[in-house]
Amino acid sequence: MSKPDVGELEEEYVLAAIRSGWIAPLGPDVDAFEMEIAERAGVQHAVALASGTAALHLGLLSMGIGKGDIVVTSTMTFAATANAVTYTGATPYFVDSDPVSGNIDPELLDHALTNLERAGSPASAVLPVDLLGKTANYSRLESICSAHDVPLFCDAAESLGASHQGKAAGSFGRAGVFSFNGNKIMTTSGGGMFVSDDEHLARTVRYLSTQARQPVVHYEHTDIGYNYRMSNLLAALGRAQLSRLDEMIDRRRHWRSRYRAFFSDVPGVEIFGGSEDGEDNYWLSSVVIDQAQTDLRAQNVQARLDEHNIESRPLWKPMHLQPVFKDAPRLVNGSSESLFENGLTLPSGSAMSEADFNRVMDALTSAVVPG
């Protein structure tokens, strides 16, 4: 659905990094990549890491999150968000989705924070997720978190290049993270980035990511650290990808507009995320089927695409439905469960050719058009 979009420029950057001799982790491309991502996100500091999950983990640790703490987060997300919370010893508390965007519902978040305060166990952090390239409603989330005096840490793994009210994804709250996994809007094969205006947080993340080694000539450690730094070769790949990010977003925007035009004539099927998507990065395009308006079912459309060897998948299965988190606290109202049941994500990658997309559209036509 979103295979890596790489070509001659990426080959040129990686080959140059190899020839430079900087093969091991760290090096000039890591330094440059951090500066370029910081500039793109409009923040002061960036730390290149082995994955978005590593960025979440170290970001939480740098904020002092640990055993006994509660981190309120989105239930509709990939497992990495919740896993990173558990790595610290803290407990994830899941909050349901806004039914249109799929992002965390601000009003439910407000209720959840109030409920936790009344129970004598206030949240230690709020960790919203930007879903499929659309930022959460940060103007509301920042106000809510400020009112409850709880830090906001933003999982922008899926939203690099997106914005909210003109401000870049990753620049809200105390810090944010990006992912450069192989299927993301841009990739370093594997990798992630911690971003923040807080120098202390960034410095702590950087320190912990290099096995918490003390700045002495021998190996000295006073804290438990992690081997979480990005290699210079992957950073070189990321720099090439970042230089092409806007064109890749434009390509995905084009597919979104084509899908929207097609489904405008199909009753009961809407593009997921709503019509206000001008600030999205269009990472993945999905549809939601209203069972009250049509006999179509997401599972049947997926099966028809499978017959044509075309990949699609449901929206994220909510974390509160995952067996591993069955006992985790939550405040849910059914919105994410409905999106999971009725949503379907379609091929969206910028590497798709016109012929590829036409094949997808032919298969969709056979799946959704009567007769």
WOQUI-V855909 format. One record per pair of residues at least 12 apart in sequence whose C-alpha atoms are under 7 Angstrom apart, sorted by the first residue. I is the first residue (numbers start at 0). J is the second residue. D is the distance in Angstrom with one decimal. If there is no record, write none. Layout:
i=I j=J d=D
i=I j=J d=D
This chain:
i=0 j=310 d=6.0
i=0 j=311 d=6.6
i=0 j=345 d=6.4
i=0 j=346 d=3.9
i=0 j=347 d=5.5
i=0 j=348 d=6.0
i=1 j=182 d=5.2
i=1 j=346 d=6.5
i=1 j=347 d=5.7
i=1 j=348 d=4.0
i=2 j=182 d=5.4
i=2 j=348 d=6.1
i=2 j=350 d=6.9
i=3 j=181 d=5.9
i=3 j=182 d=6.0
i=3 j=186 d=6.8
i=4 j=349 d=6.4
i=4 j=350 d=4.9
i=8 j=239 d=6.2
i=9 j=236 d=5.5
i=9 j=239 d=5.2
i=9 j=240 d=6.8
i=12 j=235 d=5.5
i=12 j=236 d=6.2
i=12 j=239 d=6.3
i=13 j=232 d=5.8
i=13 j=235 d=5.4
i=13 j=236 d=5.7
i=16 j=232 d=5.9
i=16 j=235 d=6.4
i=17 j=232 d=6.9
i=21 j=231 d=6.3
i=22 j=231 d=6.1
i=22 j=232 d=6.2
i=23 j=230 d=5.9
i=23 j=231 d=6.5
i=24 j=228 d=6.5
i=24 j=229 d=5.7
i=24 j=230 d=3.6
i=24 j=231 d=5.4
i=25 j=229 d=6.5
i=25 j=230 d=5.4
i=25 j=231 d=5.1
i=26 j=231 d=5.3
i=28 j=231 d=5.5
i=28 j=234 d=5.6
i=28 j=235 d=5.4
i=29 j=47 d=6.8
i=29 j=231 d=5.4
i=29 j=234 d=5.1
i=32 j=234 d=6.1
i=32 j=238 d=5.7
i=33 j=45 d=5.1
i=33 j=46 d=6.0
i=33 j=47 d=6.1
i=37 j=194 d=6.8
i=40 j=167 d=5.4
i=40 j=168 d=6.6
i=40 j=169 d=6.2
i=40 j=170 d=6.0
i=41 j=167 d=6.7
i=41 j=170 d=6.4
i=42 j=170 d=6.1
i=42 j=194 d=6.7
i=42 j=195 d=5.7
i=42 j=196 d=5.3
i=43 j=195 d=6.3
i=43 j=196 d=4.8
i=44 j=194 d=5.7
i=44 j=195 d=5.4
i=44 j=196 d=5.8
i=44 j=198 d=6.8
i=44 j=201 d=6.4
i=45 j=192 d=6.5
i=45 j=193 d=5.5
i=45 j=194 d=4.4
i=45 j=195 d=6.6
i=45 j=201 d=6.9
i=46 j=192 d=5.5
i=46 j=193 d=5.1
i=46 j=194 d=6.6
i=46 j=201 d=6.8
i=46 j=205 d=6.3
i=47 j=191 d=6.1
i=47 j=192 d=4.6
i=47 j=193 d=6.6
i=47 j=228 d=6.4
i=47 j=229 d=5.6
i=48 j=190 d=5.8
i=48 j=191 d=5.1
i=48 j=192 d=5.6
i=48 j=227 d=5.4
i=48 j=228 d=4.3
i=48 j=229 d=4.5
i=49 j=189 d=6.6
i=49 j=190 d=4.4
i=49 j=191 d=5.8
i=49 j=227 d=5.0
i=49 j=228 d=5.3
i=49 j=229 d=4.8
i=50 j=178 d=6.3
i=50 j=189 d=6.0
i=50 j=190 d=3.8
i=50 j=191 d=4.1
i=51 j=156 d=6.4
i=51 j=176 d=6.4
i=51 j=177 d=5.8
i=51 j=178 d=4.3
i=51 j=190 d=6.2
i=51 j=191 d=4.1
i=51 j=192 d=6.4
i=52 j=79 d=5.7
i=52 j=83 d=6.3
i=53 j=227 d=6.4
i=54 j=176 d=6.0
i=54 j=191 d=6.3
i=54 j=192 d=6.0
i=54 j=193 d=5.2
i=55 j=83 d=6.0
i=55 j=176 d=6.6
i=56 j=83 d=4.8
i=56 j=84 d=6.8
i=56 j=86 d=6.8
i=57 j=204 d=5.6
i=58 j=204 d=6.4
i=60 j=87 d=6.7
i=61 j=200 d=5.6
i=61 j=203 d=5.8
i=61 j=204 d=6.2
i=64 j=87 d=6.6
i=64 j=89 d=6.8
i=64 j=123 d=7.0
i=65 j=87 d=4.9
i=65 j=88 d=5.1
i=65 j=89 d=5.1
i=66 j=87 d=6.5
i=66 j=88 d=4.2
i=66 j=89 d=4.8
i=67 j=89 d=5.6
i=68 j=89 d=4.8
i=68 j=90 d=6.3
i=68 j=122 d=6.9
i=68 j=123 d=5.8
i=69 j=89 d=5.7
i=69 j=90 d=4.9
i=69 j=91 d=6.0
i=69 j=92 d=6.6
i=69 j=122 d=4.9
i=69 j=123 d=5.6
i=70 j=89 d=6.9
i=70 j=90 d=6.1
i=70 j=91 d=5.0
i=70 j=92 d=5.9
i=70 j=122 d=5.8
i=70 j=123 d=5.8
i=70 j=124 d=4.9
i=70 j=125 d=5.7
i=70 j=126 d=6.8
i=71 j=91 d=5.9
i=71 j=92 d=4.6
i=71 j=93 d=6.0
i=71 j=122 d=6.6
i=71 j=124 d=6.4
i=71 j=125 d=4.8
i=71 j=126 d=6.0
i=72 j=91 d=6.6
i=72 j=92 d=6.0
i=72 j=93 d=5.3
i=72 j=94 d=6.1
i=72 j=125 d=5.9
i=72 j=126 d=4.7
i=72 j=127 d=5.3
i=73 j=93 d=5.5
i=73 j=94 d=5.2
i=73 j=95 d=6.4
i=73 j=103 d=5.3
i=73 j=127 d=5.5
i=73 j=128 d=6.1
i=74 j=93 d=4.8
i=74 j=94 d=5.5
i=74 j=95 d=5.7
i=74 j=317 d=5.0
i=74 j=318 d=4.9
i=74 j=319 d=6.2
i=75 j=96 d=6.8
i=75 j=315 d=5.9
i=75 j=316 d=6.5
i=75 j=317 d=4.4
i=75 j=318 d=6.3
i=75 j=335 d=6.1
i=76 j=128 d=6.8
i=76 j=315 d=5.8
i=76 j=317 d=6.5
i=76 j=318 d=6.9
i=77 j=315 d=6.4
i=78 j=318 d=7.0
i=91 j=327 d=6.6
i=92 j=327 d=6.4
i=92 j=328 d=5.0
i=92 j=329 d=5.2
i=93 j=319 d=6.7
i=93 j=328 d=6.5
i=93 j=329 d=4.4
i=93 j=330 d=6.3
i=94 j=107 d=6.7
i=94 j=108 d=6.4
i=94 j=329 d=5.8
i=94 j=330 d=5.0
i=94 j=331 d=5.8
i=95 j=330 d=6.4
i=95 j=331 d=4.7
i=95 j=332 d=6.4
i=95 j=334 d=6.5
i=95 j=335 d=6.1
i=96 j=334 d=5.7
i=96 j=335 d=5.5
i=97 j=334 d=6.9
i=98 j=334 d=5.4
i=99 j=272 d=5.5
i=99 j=273 d=6.0
i=100 j=271 d=7.0
i=100 j=272 d=4.2
i=100 j=273 d=6.5
i=101 j=130 d=6.7
i=101 j=272 d=6.9
i=101 j=335 d=6.9
i=102 j=128 d=6.6
i=102 j=129 d=6.4
i=102 j=130 d=5.9
i=102 j=135 d=5.5
i=103 j=127 d=6.3
i=103 j=135 d=6.9
i=105 j=139 d=6.5
i=105 j=140 d=6.2
i=109 j=143 d=6.3
i=111 j=330 d=6.5
i=122 j=149 d=6.8
i=123 j=149 d=6.2
i=124 j=149 d=5.5
i=124 j=150 d=5.0
i=124 j=151 d=6.0
i=125 j=149 d=6.9
i=125 j=150 d=6.3
i=125 j=151 d=5.0
i=125 j=152 d=6.1
i=126 j=151 d=6.2
i=126 j=152 d=5.0
i=126 j=153 d=5.5
i=126 j=154 d=6.4
i=127 j=153 d=5.6
i=127 j=154 d=6.0
i=128 j=153 d=6.4
i=128 j=154 d=4.7
i=128 j=155 d=6.2
i=129 j=154 d=6.4
i=129 j=155 d=5.3
i=129 j=157 d=6.3
i=129 j=158 d=6.1
i=130 j=157 d=6.5
i=131 j=157 d=5.7
i=131 j=158 d=6.9
i=131 j=282 d=5.7
i=131 j=283 d=5.4
i=132 j=157 d=5.1
i=132 j=158 d=4.1
i=132 j=161 d=6.6
i=132 j=279 d=5.5
i=132 j=280 d=5.0
i=132 j=281 d=5.5
i=132 j=282 d=5.1
i=132 j=283 d=6.9
i=133 j=158 d=6.2
i=133 j=161 d=6.7
i=133 j=279 d=4.8
i=133 j=280 d=6.8
i=134 j=158 d=6.5
i=134 j=161 d=6.8
i=134 j=162 d=6.5
i=134 j=163 d=6.3
i=134 j=168 d=6.5
i=141 j=172 d=6.7
i=150 j=173 d=6.6
i=151 j=172 d=4.7
i=151 j=173 d=5.9
i=152 j=172 d=5.7
i=152 j=173 d=5.8
i=152 j=174 d=5.2
i=152 j=175 d=5.7
i=153 j=169 d=6.4
i=153 j=171 d=6.8
i=153 j=172 d=6.8
i=153 j=174 d=6.3
i=153 j=175 d=4.4
i=153 j=176 d=6.6
i=154 j=175 d=5.8
i=154 j=176 d=5.4
i=155 j=168 d=6.3
i=155 j=169 d=5.6
i=155 j=175 d=6.2
i=155 j=176 d=5.4
i=155 j=177 d=5.3
i=156 j=176 d=5.8
i=156 j=177 d=4.0
i=156 j=178 d=4.4
i=157 j=177 d=6.9
i=157 j=178 d=6.7
i=157 j=183 d=6.7
i=158 j=280 d=6.2
i=159 j=177 d=6.5
i=159 j=280 d=7.0
i=160 j=280 d=5.6
i=161 j=278 d=5.4
i=161 j=279 d=4.7
i=161 j=280 d=4.7
i=162 j=278 d=5.2
i=162 j=279 d=6.7
i=163 j=278 d=6.5
i=169 j=194 d=6.7
i=170 j=195 d=6.8
i=173 j=195 d=6.4
i=173 j=197 d=6.9
i=174 j=194 d=5.7
i=174 j=195 d=4.4
i=175 j=193 d=6.0
i=175 j=194 d=5.3
i=175 j=195 d=6.4
i=176 j=192 d=5.5
i=176 j=193 d=4.6
i=176 j=194 d=5.9
i=177 j=191 d=5.4
i=177 j=192 d=5.1
i=177 j=193 d=6.7
i=178 j=190 d=6.2
i=178 j=191 d=4.3
i=178 j=192 d=6.6
i=179 j=191 d=5.3
i=183 j=282 d=7.0
i=184 j=282 d=5.4
i=185 j=240 d=5.8
i=185 j=241 d=6.9
i=185 j=244 d=6.7
i=186 j=237 d=6.2
i=186 j=240 d=6.8
i=187 j=233 d=5.1
i=187 j=234 d=6.5
i=187 j=236 d=5.5
i=187 j=237 d=4.8
i=188 j=233 d=6.9
i=190 j=229 d=6.5
i=207 j=224 d=4.7
i=207 j=225 d=5.9
i=208 j=224 d=6.3
i=208 j=225 d=5.0
i=208 j=226 d=5.6
i=208 j=227 d=4.7
i=208 j=228 d=5.7
i=209 j=224 d=6.6
i=209 j=225 d=6.1
i=209 j=226 d=5.6
i=209 j=227 d=6.6
i=209 j=228 d=6.4
i=210 j=223 d=6.9
i=210 j=224 d=3.8
i=210 j=225 d=4.5
i=210 j=226 d=5.6
i=211 j=223 d=6.3
i=211 j=224 d=4.4
i=247 j=349 d=5.4
i=248 j=280 d=5.7
i=248 j=281 d=6.5
i=250 j=349 d=5.2
i=251 j=281 d=5.6
i=251 j=282 d=6.8
i=251 j=347 d=6.1
i=251 j=348 d=6.3
i=251 j=349 d=5.4
i=252 j=281 d=5.8
i=254 j=347 d=6.6
i=255 j=284 d=6.1
i=266 j=292 d=6.7
i=266 j=293 d=6.6
i=267 j=288 d=5.7
i=267 j=289 d=5.0
i=267 j=292 d=4.8
i=267 j=293 d=5.4
i=268 j=286 d=6.5
i=268 j=287 d=5.8
i=268 j=288 d=4.6
i=268 j=289 d=6.3
i=269 j=286 d=5.5
i=269 j=287 d=5.5
i=269 j=288 d=6.6
i=270 j=285 d=6.0
i=270 j=286 d=4.4
i=270 j=287 d=6.3
i=271 j=285 d=5.2
i=271 j=286 d=4.8
i=271 j=287 d=5.6
i=282 j=347 d=7.0
i=283 j=344 d=6.8
i=283 j=347 d=5.3
i=284 j=344 d=5.9
i=284 j=345 d=5.9
i=284 j=347 d=5.9
i=285 j=342 d=6.8
i=285 j=343 d=5.4
i=285 j=344 d=4.0
i=285 j=345 d=5.6
i=286 j=342 d=5.6
i=286 j=343 d=5.4
i=286 j=344 d=6.4
i=287 j=338 d=6.9
i=287 j=341 d=5.5
i=287 j=342 d=4.3
i=287 j=343 d=6.5
i=288 j=341 d=5.3
i=288 j=342 d=6.4
i=296 j=341 d=7.0
i=297 j=341 d=5.5
i=297 j=342 d=6.2
i=297 j=343 d=6.0
i=300 j=366 d=5.6
i=303 j=366 d=6.0
i=304 j=362 d=6.1
i=307 j=362 d=6.8
i=309 j=359 d=7.0
i=310 j=346 d=6.7
i=311 j=343 d=6.8
i=311 j=344 d=5.5
i=311 j=345 d=5.1
i=311 j=346 d=6.5
i=312 j=343 d=5.6
i=312 j=344 d=5.3
i=313 j=339 d=6.1
i=313 j=342 d=5.6
i=313 j=343 d=4.5
i=313 j=344 d=5.9
i=314 j=338 d=6.8
i=314 j=339 d=5.1
i=314 j=342 d=5.6
i=314 j=343 d=5.9
i=314 j=344 d=6.3
i=315 j=339 d=6.3
i=316 j=339 d=5.8
i=317 j=335 d=6.3
i=317 j=336 d=6.7
